[in-house]
Amino acid sequence: MNLDKLFKPKSIAVIGASRDETAVGFGILKNLIKGTVFENDGATGFPGKVFPVNPKADTLLDQKCYSSVLDIPDPVDLAVIVLPAKIVPVIMKQCVNKQVGAAIIISAGFGESGAEGKKLQDEVVSIAQKGNIRIVGPNCLGVIRPHACMNASFAPTVPPKGDIAFISQSGALVDSVVDWAVERDYGFSTIVSYGNAADLALHDYLQWLADDEETKTIALYIEGIQDGKKFMEVAREVSKKKPIIALKGGKTNAGSQAISSHTGSLAGSYEAYKAAFHQSGVIIAEDLNELFSTAFTLANEPSSGKRMVIITNAGGPGVCTADYCADLGIELVEIKEETLAKLDASGVMHPAYSRRNPLDLVGDALPIRYQTALDILLGETYIDGAIVIQTLQTMTNPLQDAAVIIAAKKKNPPKLIIAVFMGGKYTKEAVHMLENNGVPTFNDPHDAAKALKKVIEYHSRKKT
């Protein structure tokens, strides 16, 4: 499916651009021109042409304003519509006459609002189909493409460039995720808030993302799916190429009832969704943290190995991690005598180190001890990867330990490495350093074990 006019436009019209700085139409226009509504944020605006449409203004944010999309002299690839629902059919007819390629309808008041709204929504889609215009929304936040410096949404800023696509039925969830991603330095390739999905459905986005070179992993937040059979068919094929992780909203009766007034979707049984996800190769996340930690881990750890060692400078966290791995069915290998002999001969191991898996380096472990353990253990063919745990002691240097782990990852690209840096204020910089270098990093070893389990399950499923 070709959605390049939506995801790779050369020109964008904002129909309903506003002078009111508190209005959505102003925020979207400013996002496109500057990349963000915040000053001195370092974001970059859309490099293509941006056309504000407002019959009551001559210029907006130093851009020439047009009374109608039909007055724009250049071709328009994408229209972002921010006007009351009742006006949208007329605007869509103008877009068809202008031969616009795609449209994002931000406006609410359609299918989610009842029978009259659904009738209006169907009318808009019918008009758009006459001009082959594909629609995102209505009742959505918009689309963000960090690599293209395109923020065609009213999310206040853009996350870093990365390789995770996030497709969400909830716009507010996107807002929160974007801010969280900026803080954590998590990168995204594409973010779509698709709202009512009146035209483009979830499977359409999956089909396009399957061939998107900037996307390695696809994360979904789903409230309801209109065409379950088509979704399963597409997801089954896409998941063979790229991991798909889904968080389903509306697991309970209370959540299901809230969905109907939010996006107008039919929620369906959570057990039915879980069965459908499993049959189509979609990985299930139980919460937002698991959704993105799993997506990041899968994007950065393509290894299919499952024979793991735990390397730690603290006994308790090592024991807990071993328990979590055992509960999840993750194989912790027995370290062979010849490997222990190499560790002994290195001359850097503490006399009381554990000599088993988990490999406890003891609390005074300096970076050289981590480096030696990683070099020797990851050099063994019977070991596929390591969970590396660091707790903060007086002699601990988180940044140096992080550098050691990053070097080990570069030296052993087929091996799977997950870091657990337990702490907060004094490990924050090291965590950013690790994640910026593609090492999945966690504060809680249980979260690390759950993400690792998802990686192993995905690759095991691909082999069958």
C-alpha positions as CSV (number, residue, x, y, z in Angstrom):
1,M,0.0,0.0,0.0
2,N,1.3,3.4,-1.0
3,L,0.8,6.0,1.8
4,D,3.8,8.2,0.8
5,K,1.5,11.3,0.5
6,L,0.7,10.8,4.1
7,F,4.1,9.8,5.5
8,K,6.4,11.4,3.0
9,P,4.6,14.6,1.9
10,K,6.4,17.4,0.1
11,S,3.7,19.9,0.9
12,I,1.1,20.2,3.7
13,A,-2.0,22.5,4.0
14,V,-3.4,23.2,7.5
15,I,-7.1,23.9,6.9
16,G,-8.3,25.7,10.0
17,A,-5.0,27.3,10.9
18,S,-5.6,29.9,13.7
19,R,-4.2,33.1,15.1
20,D,-5.4,32.1,18.5
21,E,-2.4,30.7,20.3
22,T,-4.6,28.5,22.5
23,A,-6.3,26.8,19.5
24,V,-5.4,23.4,18.0
25,G,-5.1,25.0,14.6
26,F,-2.3,27.3,15.8
27,G,-0.5,24.5,17.6
28,I,-0.4,22.3,14.5
29,L,0.8,25.1,12.2
30,K,3.5,26.1,14.7
31,N,4.6,22.4,15.0
32,L,4.9,22.1,11.3
33,I,6.9,25.3,10.9
34,K,9.1,25.0,14.0
35,G,8.8,21.3,15.0
36,T,7.5,22.2,18.5
37,V,5.4,24.7,20.3
38,F,8.2,25.2,22.9
39,E,10.8,27.9,22.4
40,N,14.5,26.9,22.2
41,D,13.6,23.2,22.1
42,G,16.1,22.3,19.4
43,A,13.4,20.8,17.1
44,T,13.5,21.4,13.3
45,G,10.5,22.4,11.3
46,F,9.1,20.5,8.3
47,P,11.4,21.1,5.3
48,G,8.6,21.1,2.7
49,K,6.0,23.7,1.9
50,V,3.4,24.6,4.6
51,F,0.2,26.4,3.6
52,P,-2.1,27.9,6.3
53,V,-5.7,28.0,5.2
54,N,-7.8,30.7,7.0
55,P,-10.1,33.1,5.1
56,K,-9.8,35.7,7.8
57,A,-6.0,36.0,7.9
58,D,-3.4,37.3,5.4
59,T,-0.4,35.7,7.1
60,L,0.1,33.3,10.0
61,L,3.5,32.7,11.6
62,D,5.1,34.6,8.7
63,Q,3.4,32.3,6.2
64,K,1.1,33.5,3.4
65,C,-2.5,32.5,4.2
66,Y,-5.1,31.2,1.8
67,S,-8.8,31.5,1.9
68,S,-9.3,28.0,0.6
69,V,-7.2,24.9,-0.3
70,L,-8.3,25.6,-3.8
71,D,-6.5,28.9,-3.8
72,I,-3.1,27.3,-3.1
73,P,-1.1,27.5,-6.4
74,D,1.1,24.5,-5.6
75,P,0.1,20.8,-5.4
76,V,-0.9,19.7,-1.9
77,D,0.1,16.2,-0.8
78,L,-1.4,16.3,2.7
79,A,-4.2,18.3,4.3
80,V,-4.6,18.6,8.1
81,I,-8.2,19.5,8.8
82,V,-8.9,21.3,12.1
83,L,-12.5,22.6,11.7
84,P,-15.9,21.7,13.2
85,A,-17.2,18.4,12.1
86,K,-20.2,19.8,10.2
87,I,-18.0,21.8,7.9
88,V,-15.7,18.9,7.0
89,P,-17.8,17.4,4.1
90,V,-17.5,20.7,2.2
91,I,-13.8,20.9,3.0
92,M,-13.3,17.3,1.8
93,K,-15.0,18.2,-1.5
94,Q,-12.5,21.0,-2.0
95,C,-9.6,18.6,-1.2
96,V,-10.9,16.2,-3.9
97,N,-11.1,19.1,-6.4
98,K,-7.6,20.1,-5.4
99,Q,-6.4,16.5,-5.9
100,V,-5.0,16.3,-2.3
101,G,-3.2,13.0,-1.7
102,A,-4.1,12.3,1.9
103,A,-5.9,14.0,4.9
104,I,-5.6,14.0,8.6
105,I,-9.0,14.9,10.3
106,I,-8.2,16.2,13.8
107,S,-11.8,17.2,14.5
108,A,-14.1,15.3,16.9
109,G,-17.9,15.0,16.6
110,F,-18.0,12.0,14.2
111,G,-18.6,8.3,14.8
112,E,-17.7,8.5,18.5
113,S,-20.5,10.9,19.2
114,G,-23.5,8.8,18.1
115,A,-25.7,8.0,15.1
116,E,-25.6,11.5,13.6
117,G,-21.9,11.7,13.9
118,K,-21.5,8.3,12.3
119,K,-23.6,9.5,9.4
120,L,-21.4,12.6,8.9
121,Q,-18.3,10.4,9.1
122,D,-19.6,8.1,6.4
123,E,-20.4,11.1,4.2
124,V,-16.8,12.4,4.6
125,V,-15.3,9.0,3.7
126,S,-17.6,8.6,0.7
127,I,-16.5,12.0,-0.6
128,A,-12.8,11.3,0.0
129,Q,-13.0,7.9,-1.9
130,K,-14.1,9.8,-5.0
131,G,-10.8,11.5,-5.0
132,N,-8.7,8.5,-3.8
133,I,-7.9,10.5,-0.6
134,R,-6.9,8.3,2.3
135,I,-7.9,9.6,5.8
136,V,-6.3,9.4,9.2
137,G,-8.9,9.9,11.9
138,P,-11.2,11.7,12.5
139,N,-11.0,12.4,16.2
140,C,-7.3,12.0,16.4
141,L,-4.0,13.8,17.4
142,G,-2.3,13.5,14.1
143,V,0.9,12.0,12.6
144,I,4.6,12.5,13.6
145,R,7.6,11.5,11.5
146,P,10.8,12.4,13.3
147,H,13.2,11.5,10.5
148,A,11.2,13.8,8.1
149,C,11.0,16.6,10.8
150,M,7.2,16.4,10.4
151,N,5.0,17.1,13.4
152,A,1.5,17.1,11.8
153,S,-0.1,16.8,15.2
154,F,-0.9,18.8,18.3
155,A,1.6,16.9,20.4
156,P,3.7,19.7,21.8
157,T,7.1,18.4,20.5
158,V,8.8,15.7,18.6
159,P,10.6,12.6,20.1
160,P,14.1,11.7,19.0
161,K,14.7,9.9,15.7
162,G,14.7,6.1,16.1
163,D,13.4,2.9,14.8
164,I,10.2,2.2,16.8
165,A,6.8,2.9,15.2
166,F,3.9,3.6,17.6
167,I,0.4,3.4,16.2
168,S,-2.2,4.4,18.8
169,Q,-6.0,4.7,18.9
170,S,-5.6,7.2,21.7
171,G,-4.3,10.7,21.0
172,A,-3.7,11.6,24.7
173,L,-1.6,8.5,25.1
174,V,0.6,9.7,22.2
175,D,1.0,13.1,24.0
176,S,2.3,11.4,27.1
177,V,4.5,9.0,25.3
178,V,6.2,11.8,23.3
179,D,7.1,13.7,26.4
180,W,8.3,10.5,28.1
181,A,10.4,9.6,25.0
182,V,12.1,13.0,25.0
183,E,13.0,12.6,28.7
184,R,14.3,9.0,28.2
185,D,15.9,9.7,24.7
186,Y,13.8,6.9,23.2
187,G,13.7,7.3,19.4
188,F,10.7,6.8,17.1
189,S,10.4,6.4,13.3
190,T,6.6,7.1,13.1
191,I,3.8,7.9,15.5
192,V,0.2,7.8,14.4
193,S,-2.9,8.6,16.4
194,Y,-5.7,7.2,14.3
195,G,-8.8,7.9,16.4
196,N,-12.0,6.6,14.8
197,A,-10.2,4.8,11.9
198,A,-13.0,5.8,9.5
199,D,-10.9,5.0,6.4
200,L,-7.3,3.9,7.1
201,A,-7.4,1.0,9.5
202,L,-4.8,-0.6,11.7
203,H,-3.8,-3.2,9.1
204,D,-3.2,-0.4,6.5
205,Y,-0.5,1.2,8.8
206,L,1.0,-2.2,9.4
207,Q,1.3,-2.9,5.7
208,W,3.1,0.4,5.0
209,L,5.4,0.0,8.0
210,A,6.4,-3.5,7.0
211,D,8.5,-1.9,4.1
212,D,9.5,1.3,5.9
213,E,13.3,1.2,6.2
214,E,13.3,3.4,9.3
215,T,11.1,1.1,11.3
216,K,12.5,-2.0,13.1
217,T,9.7,-2.6,15.6
218,I,6.0,-1.7,15.7
219,A,4.2,-0.9,19.0
220,L,0.4,-0.7,19.1
221,Y,-2.2,0.6,21.5
222,I,-5.6,-0.8,20.4
223,E,-9.1,-0.2,21.8
224,G,-11.0,-2.0,19.0
225,I,-10.4,-3.5,15.5
226,Q,-13.0,-3.1,12.8
227,D,-11.8,-5.9,10.5
228,G,-10.3,-8.5,12.7
229,K,-9.8,-11.0,10.0
230,K,-7.9,-8.6,7.8
231,F,-5.8,-7.4,10.8
232,M,-4.8,-11.0,11.6
233,E,-4.0,-11.8,8.0
234,V,-1.7,-8.7,7.6
235,A,-0.2,-9.0,11.1
236,R,0.7,-12.6,10.5
237,E,2.8,-11.6,7.5
238,V,4.3,-8.4,8.9
239,S,5.3,-10.1,12.1
240,K,7.6,-12.4,10.1
241,K,9.6,-9.4,9.1
242,K,9.3,-7.1,12.1
243,P,8.1,-7.6,15.7
244,I,4.7,-6.2,16.5
245,I,3.9,-5.6,20.2
246,A,0.3,-4.7,21.3
247,L,-1.3,-3.2,24.4
248,K,-5.1,-3.7,24.4
249,G,-7.2,-1.1,26.1
250,G,-10.6,-2.2,27.5
251,K,-9.6,-5.5,29.2
252,T,-12.4,-5.0,31.8
253,N,-16.1,-4.1,31.6
254,A,-15.3,-0.6,32.9
255,G,-12.6,-0.1,30.3
256,S,-14.8,-1.5,27.5
257,Q,-17.6,0.9,28.4
258,A,-15.2,3.9,28.3
259,I,-14.0,2.9,24.8
260,S,-17.4,3.4,23.2
261,S,-17.5,7.1,24.0
262,H,-13.8,7.6,23.3
263,T,-13.4,6.4,19.8
264,G,-16.7,4.7,19.0
265,S,-15.0,1.2,18.8
266,L,-16.5,-2.1,19.9
267,A,-14.0,-3.4,22.4
268,G,-14.7,-7.2,22.3
269,S,-13.5,-9.8,24.8
270,Y,-9.9,-9.4,25.9
271,E,-9.5,-13.2,25.8
272,A,-10.6,-13.2,22.1
273,Y,-8.0,-10.5,21.4
274,K,-5.3,-12.4,23.1
275,A,-6.1,-15.5,21.0
276,A,-6.1,-13.4,17.8
277,F,-2.8,-11.8,18.7
278,H,-1.2,-15.1,19.4
279,Q,-2.4,-16.6,16.2
280,S,-1.1,-13.7,14.2
281,G,2.3,-13.5,15.8
282,V,1.6,-10.3,17.8
283,I,3.4,-10.0,21.2
284,I,1.1,-9.0,24.0
285,A,2.1,-6.3,26.5
286,E,0.2,-5.9,29.7
287,D,1.1,-2.3,30.4
288,L,2.7,0.8,28.7
289,N,6.1,0.1,30.4
290,E,6.2,-3.4,29.0
291,L,5.0,-2.2,25.6
292,F,7.9,0.1,25.0
293,S,10.6,-1.8,26.9
294,T,9.8,-4.8,24.8
295,A,9.8,-2.7,21.6
296,F,13.1,-1.1,22.4
297,T,14.7,-4.5,23.3
298,L,13.5,-6.2,20.1
299,A,14.6,-3.2,18.0
300,N,18.1,-3.4,19.5
301,E,18.6,-7.1,20.2
302,P,17.9,-9.2,17.0
303,S,19.6,-12.2,18.5
304,S,17.6,-15.4,18.8
305,G,19.8,-17.0,21.5
306,K,18.2,-18.0,24.8
307,R,21.1,-19.5,26.9
308,M,21.8,-16.7,29.4
309,V,24.2,-15.7,32.1
310,I,23.6,-13.2,34.9
311,I,26.6,-11.0,35.8
312,T,26.1,-8.9,39.0
313,N,28.0,-7.0,41.6
314,A,25.3,-7.8,44.3
315,G,24.0,-11.1,45.5
316,G,20.4,-10.2,46.2
317,P,19.5,-8.7,42.8
318,G,21.3,-11.7,41.1
319,V,19.2,-14.1,43.1
320,C,16.0,-12.2,42.3
321,T,16.8,-12.1,38.6
322,A,17.5,-15.9,38.6
323,D,14.1,-16.4,40.2
324,Y,12.4,-14.2,37.6
325,C,14.2,-16.1,34.7
326,A,13.2,-19.4,36.2
327,D,9.6,-18.4,36.6
328,L,9.5,-17.2,32.9
329,G,11.3,-20.3,31.5
330,I,14.5,-18.5,30.6
331,E,17.4,-20.8,30.5
332,L,20.4,-19.9,32.8
333,V,23.3,-22.0,31.6
334,E,25.8,-23.7,33.9
335,I,29.2,-22.0,33.6
336,K,31.7,-24.7,32.6
337,E,34.9,-25.5,34.5
338,E,37.1,-24.4,31.6
339,T,35.3,-21.0,31.6
340,L,35.8,-20.6,35.3
341,A,39.5,-21.5,34.8
342,K,39.8,-18.6,32.4
343,L,38.1,-16.3,34.9
344,D,40.5,-17.5,37.6
345,A,43.5,-17.0,35.4
346,S,42.5,-13.4,34.6
347,G,43.8,-12.2,37.9
348,V,41.0,-9.7,38.4
349,M,38.3,-11.8,40.0
350,H,37.6,-11.4,43.7
351,P,38.7,-14.5,45.7
352,A,35.1,-14.8,46.9
353,Y,33.4,-14.4,43.5
354,S,30.5,-16.9,43.1
355,R,31.9,-19.2,40.4
356,R,28.4,-20.0,39.2
357,N,25.5,-18.5,37.4
358,P,24.5,-15.8,38.5
359,L,28.2,-14.7,38.4
360,D,28.5,-12.5,41.5
361,L,31.6,-10.3,41.0
362,V,31.2,-9.0,44.6
363,G,30.3,-5.5,45.7
364,D,33.7,-3.9,45.1
365,A,33.7,-4.8,41.4
366,L,35.4,-2.2,39.3
367,P,34.9,-1.9,35.5
368,I,37.8,-4.2,34.7
369,R,36.0,-7.0,36.5
370,Y,32.9,-6.5,34.4
371,Q,35.0,-6.2,31.2
372,T,36.8,-9.5,32.0
373,A,33.7,-11.4,32.8
374,L,31.9,-10.1,29.6
375,D,34.9,-10.9,27.4
376,I,35.3,-14.4,28.7
377,L,31.6,-15.4,29.0
378,L,30.5,-13.9,25.7
379,G,33.4,-15.5,24.0
380,E,32.0,-19.0,24.8
381,T,29.8,-20.6,22.1
382,Y,27.5,-22.2,24.7
383,I,26.4,-18.7,26.0
384,D,24.0,-16.6,23.9
385,G,23.9,-13.5,26.1
386,A,24.1,-11.8,29.4
387,I,22.0,-9.8,31.9
388,V,24.4,-7.3,33.4
389,I,23.4,-6.0,36.8
390,Q,24.9,-3.0,38.5
391,T,24.1,-1.7,42.0
392,L,25.6,1.5,43.3
393,Q,28.4,1.1,45.8
394,T,31.0,3.7,46.9
395,M,33.5,2.5,44.4
396,T,31.0,2.0,41.5
397,N,31.5,4.1,38.4
398,P,28.3,3.8,36.4
399,L,29.6,5.6,33.3
400,Q,32.7,3.5,33.1
401,D,30.6,0.3,33.6
402,A,28.3,1.5,30.9
403,A,31.2,2.0,28.5
404,V,32.4,-1.5,29.2
405,I,28.9,-2.9,28.4
406,I,28.7,-0.9,25.2
407,A,32.1,-2.1,24.1
408,A,31.1,-5.7,24.8
409,K,28.0,-5.3,22.7
410,K,30.1,-3.9,19.8
411,K,32.6,-6.7,20.1
412,N,30.0,-9.4,20.2
413,P,27.1,-8.3,17.9
414,P,25.4,-11.7,17.7
415,K,25.2,-11.9,21.5
416,L,22.2,-10.5,23.5
417,I,23.1,-8.0,26.2
418,I,20.6,-6.4,28.6
419,A,21.6,-4.1,31.4
420,V,20.0,-3.6,34.8
421,F,21.3,-0.4,36.5
422,M,19.5,-0.2,39.8
423,G,19.3,3.3,41.2
424,G,18.1,6.7,40.1
425,K,19.8,10.0,40.3
426,Y,23.4,8.8,40.1
427,T,22.8,6.1,37.4
428,K,20.6,8.3,35.1
429,E,23.4,9.5,32.9
430,A,24.8,6.0,32.5
431,V,21.4,4.7,31.6
432,H,21.0,7.3,28.9
433,M,24.5,6.4,27.6
434,L,23.5,2.7,27.4
435,E,20.2,3.3,25.7
436,N,21.7,5.8,23.2
437,N,24.1,3.0,22.2
438,G,21.3,0.5,21.7
439,V,21.7,-1.4,25.0
440,P,18.2,-2.1,26.5
441,T,18.5,-0.9,30.1
442,F,16.2,-1.4,33.1
443,N,15.9,-0.3,36.7
444,D,14.0,-3.4,37.8
445,P,15.4,-6.9,37.0
446,H,11.9,-8.3,36.7
447,D,11.2,-5.9,33.8
448,A,14.4,-7.0,32.2
449,A,13.5,-10.6,32.5
450,K,10.0,-10.0,31.0
451,A,11.5,-8.2,28.0
452,L,14.0,-10.9,27.5
453,K,11.3,-13.5,27.5
454,K,9.4,-11.6,24.8
455,V,12.5,-11.5,22.6
456,I,13.1,-15.2,23.0
457,E,9.4,-16.0,22.3
458,Y,9.4,-13.8,19.2
459,H,12.4,-15.4,17.6
460,S,11.3,-18.9,18.6
461,R,7.9,-18.2,16.9
462,K,9.7,-17.0,13.8
463,K,11.5,-20.3,13.4
464,T,8.2,-22.3,13.4
